[in-house]
Amino acid sequence: MSIRQVVLAVCGSTFPQVKATCGDFPDWFRAKLPELDIELLIWNAHALDPEPDLTDVIGCIVTGSPAMVTDRAEWSEHLGQWLLARLQDKTPVLGVCYGHQLLADVLGGQVDFQPDGREIGSLLIRQTEPPGDDPLFKELPATFYAHLTHGQSVTGLPSDAICLASSQRVPQQAFRWGESCWGVQFHPEFTETIMAHYLAAYREQIPAEMRLQLQSNLHQCTEASSLLPRFVDFCIKKAE
């Protein structure tokens, strides 16, 4: 029997200094996923690599990126159309940070720069309403901590999308569209160490009075990280 695959659509790379100590985007997602009967199929979408063979694909995760959705880069526009095709064929999709924004954009929502600058740190996320039977969010508490770093955000949800979570500064931290498409602005693949590196990398964009507070308030964010194995489990069950 062929092994089932989940595509990891990679949308860029981390800072060289972070990569040297923590690895890169694919390493972080691999580390957060359980030993399930699936293969993580790496597709470097940002490099315009050939599209993956979908024969054994049961789901797709879209990573973050240093790029901006509103730049309309060729690779990003191509990936957006590929994602629309996956949604049409009912393939489960989870967009993370840039992936969250790209999904909102191609589904007719709005993405723009944060009006008051970058949101960054281990911050409190609040579910906007009882999650009901949502496969990813129903096991999460009403509030939980998550790692964040982004200069743009979803400023308007697509039609028919359901807002699942918000933060103090960003109303659309997570959404579901249809029965098997999710976007999360936060980073479930991050660790405390990775978050600390990003705080250092963006130090000059953080107001001086906030730096110490953010650095001293890092969290493990295990609840947020649990979304990744839960998504993969959803993909496996849907494929059975």
N, C-alpha and C positions, 0 to 999 in steps of 0.2 A: 504494500500500500504506500502511495506517495505521502511524504510528510507535508503537513499543512504549513502554509507560509503566511506571515504578516509582513507586508511591505513597510519599511521605514523610509519615507521620502525625506531625504536630507536636504535642508535648505541653506546650508552654509557651514561655517566652521567657527570654533571659539577663538579667543585670543591666543596667540602663540604661547604666552606665559602660562595660561591656564592649561592648554594642551600638554605642555611639558610635564606638568605635575598630575593632572587629572584625566588625561585623555581627551577625546573629542565626543561630539554628540552621540554617535552610535554606541560608544563605550558606556555612556551614562544610561541609555535606554536598556541595553543588554543587562546591566547590573541591577536594574529595578524590576526586571521581568523574571517570573518564576521558571523553574525547570519543567515547563509544560511541553506537550508533544507538538511543538511548532518550531519553525525556523524563522528568524528575523532576517528578511531579505532586504539588504541595503541597496537603495537606489539613490545615487547622487544626482538628484533632480536639478540642483543649482548649477551643476557642470554640464547640463543638457545631455547626460548619459542616455542611452537607449532605454525606452520604457521596459519595465520588467514583464516577463512572461507571467500571465495571470492564471495559468492552468491550475495551480495548487494554492492560489492566494485566497485567504478567508477574511482579510481585513487590511487596513492601512493606517499608519500613524504618520503624521506630518510634523516635523521638528520646528524649533525656533530658528531664528536667523538674525544676523546683524543687518540684513537688508530691510528696506521699508516697502510695504505692499504698494503704497502710492507711487513708487518709482516706476512701476509697470515694466520691470525687467523681462526680457524675453523668456528666460527660464521660468519665472514666476507665472507669467500669463499662460505658458504651456502647461505647467503643473495645475493651475486653476481649472483649465479645460479637462485635463485628465481626471481631476477630482470630481467634476460634474458628471463625467461618464461613469465613475465608480458609484456615485449616488444613484444614478439612473439604473444601474444593474444591481442595486441593493447591497453593495459591499459595505460593511461597517467601516466608518472613518472616524478617527480622533485627531483633531488639530490642536497642537500645543503652541502657544504664544504666536509666532508668525503664522503657523498653521491654522490657528483659531481665527486670526484676522483674515487670512486668505479665504478660508471657507465662508466667512461672513460676507466678504467682498463678492465672491463669485455667485453667492446666493441672493445678491441684491441688497445687502446691508451697506453700512458706511464705515470706513476706517480713516482715522486721521491722527495727527500728533496730539499727545497729551497737552492740554492747554496750560497746565502748570508744571510741566517738565516730567522727567522720567519717574516712573514708579519702581521702587527697588527695595529689596529687603525681605525678611521673613515676616509676612504680614497676615493679618486676620482676614479670613474669607467668611462670608455669611451666606448661607443658602437663602434665596429670596422667598421661597415658599416651600411647604412640605414636599419632598421629592416624590412621594407616592411610590410607584413601583419602578422608578427610573433605575435601570440596571447598574449604572455607575455611581449615582449619588445617594441611593436609598440607604446604604450602609454608613454614610458619613454623618457626623454630628452636625447640629445646626450651625455651629461655628468651628472653624479649624484653621490652622496656620498653613501657609504655602509660600514657597520661594517665588519671587517675582523680579523681573527686570525687563522693562520695555519702554520705548519712546513713543510708540503709537499704540492705539487701542481701538476696539470696536465702539464707535460712537452711535451707531444705529443698527439694531438687529434686523436680519432678513425677515420678510413677511413669513408668518407661521412659525418662526423660531420661538422657543420658550427660554426665557432667562432663568438660569438655575442658581446663579451665585453672583455676589457683588463684593466689592471692597469699599473702604471709606472714600476712595477717590475715583474708582472705576465701577460704574453700575453694571457693566456687562462682563463679568469675570468668567462666566461659563454659560453655554447655551446648548440646547438640543434642537435639532431640526429633523423632523420625521422620527422614525423609530430606531435608527442606527447611525446617526451622525451627531458628533459632539465637538465642541470647541472649548478649550480652557485657556485663559490668558496666562495663568500661572504655570510653573515648571515642575511637574511631578517627578521628573527625572533628576532634579538637582539634589545634591547633598548639602550639608552645612558648609563643608569645605569649599565646594564649588561656589556657593552663594557668597562666602567670604572673599573669594578671588574676584567676583564680579563687583562687590562693593569697593574693593581696592582699585579695580580697573576704571570704574566710573566715579572715583573719588571727587574729581573736580566738578561733576554735575550734581553733587549732593550738597545741600546747604551745610555750612560748617556746624551749625547747631544740631543737625540731625545725624552727623556721621557717627559719633560715639554711641548714640542711642541705637542706631541700626546695627552697628558692629557688636554691641553687647546684648542684643535681643535676637540672636539667631536661634532657630528651632530645628528639630529633626524633620518635622512636617511629614510624619509617617502616614497620616490620614490622606493627605494630598497624593502621596506616592502610591497609595493603594489603588488609585484609579487605573494605573497601567496594567497590573495583572488582572484587575476586574474587567478591563476592556478586552484583553486577550481571551479571558474565559468566556466573555459574551460572544466573541467571534467563533470560538470553538463550538459552543452550544448552538449557535445559529447555523453552523455548517453541518451539524449532525442530522 
